[in-house]
Amino acid sequence: MSDEILYDVDGDGVCTITMNRPDRLNAMNRPFMDQLRDRVNEAAFDDDVRVVVLTGAGRGFCAGGDMKGDQPNSADLILDWRIGSGRRTIDTSRILHDMGKPTIAMINGPVAGAGIGLAAACDIRFASDVATFTTAFNKRGYSGDYGACYLWTKIIGSGKTRELFMLGETQNAQQALDLGLFTRVYPLAELKDRVYDLARTMAANHKSCWRLMKSSLNAAEDSSLETAFDIEVNNMVMSMQLVKEANAKLAS
């Protein structure tokens, strides 16, 4: 396994997936993209994992695709992307969004391009006070990927997402917080401790809580009111039953 994607699970069930190309601001080439998808998928099915933290090594979270490194920019790559591998590769965002575990983006510094799709796919985005946010796609002549168009439209609305994508302006940490792009902002020196304190608190809850809660929240994004209500009620009843069973085992 390449050390460009680090995977670690602590004793509290918090899994840290670190994008580890700090010399490139964790910009992604094809092997990196494939490995990231595999590690995220591993976390989704790892019974020892209760919460996932996605972060970047060095001074940045993720600068998006690697436009200057060893990522080829050829007709063959474009064709390969078109016929399916691109969809499989960016499935990382769907897994982060859908897995039945809380996912946290710990954004230590700049996030741009495909990196904003990864951040949006996570349930919560905690950032440092030196973090910046930019879509960057328009500067490269690209339309956007890693679910960024879909996910940010859901999070902050269509109008604001179109403004961010079409103007491509860089937001500092406070601006990103005010726009709802970041959930909370902490001083850089405190970010890691704050994130892991919260992650461990979440990891201590019943596993079924997060799986069923995310099922209800995800259904609310696209389902009709009637369907969303049915799913919410069914998940609530199921979660109550599972908590009752767990408490009975502890009492026995």
DAUR-V273656 format. One record per run of one state. SS is the DSSP state (2 for helix, 1 for strand, 0 for the rest). FROM is the first residue (numbers start at 0). TO is the last residue. If there is no record, write none. Layout:
# DAUR-V273656
ss:SS from:FROM to:TO
ss:SS from:FROM to:TO
This chain:
# DAUR-V273656
ss:0 from:0 to:3
ss:1 from:4 to:8
ss:0 from:9 to:12
ss:1 from:13 to:18
ss:0 from:19 to:20
ss:2 from:21 to:23
ss:0 from:24 to:26
ss:1 from:27 to:27
ss:0 from:28 to:28
ss:2 from:29 to:44
ss:0 from:45 to:49
ss:1 from:50 to:55
ss:0 from:56 to:58
ss:1 from:59 to:61
ss:0 from:62 to:63
ss:1 from:64 to:64
ss:0 from:65 to:73
ss:2 from:74 to:88
ss:0 from:89 to:89
ss:2 from:90 to:97
ss:0 from:98 to:100
ss:1 from:101 to:106
ss:0 from:107 to:108
ss:1 from:109 to:111
ss:0 from:112 to:112
ss:2 from:113 to:120
ss:0 from:121 to:122
ss:1 from:123 to:127
ss:0 from:128 to:130
ss:1 from:131 to:133
ss:0 from:134 to:135
ss:2 from:136 to:139
ss:0 from:140 to:146
ss:2 from:147 to:155
ss:0 from:156 to:156
ss:2 from:157 to:166
ss:0 from:167 to:169
ss:1 from:170 to:171
ss:2 from:172 to:178
ss:0 from:179 to:182
ss:1 from:183 to:185
ss:0 from:186 to:186
ss:2 from:187 to:202
ss:0 from:203 to:205
ss:2 from:206 to:221
ss:0 from:222 to:223
ss:2 from:224 to:250
ss:0 from:251 to:251
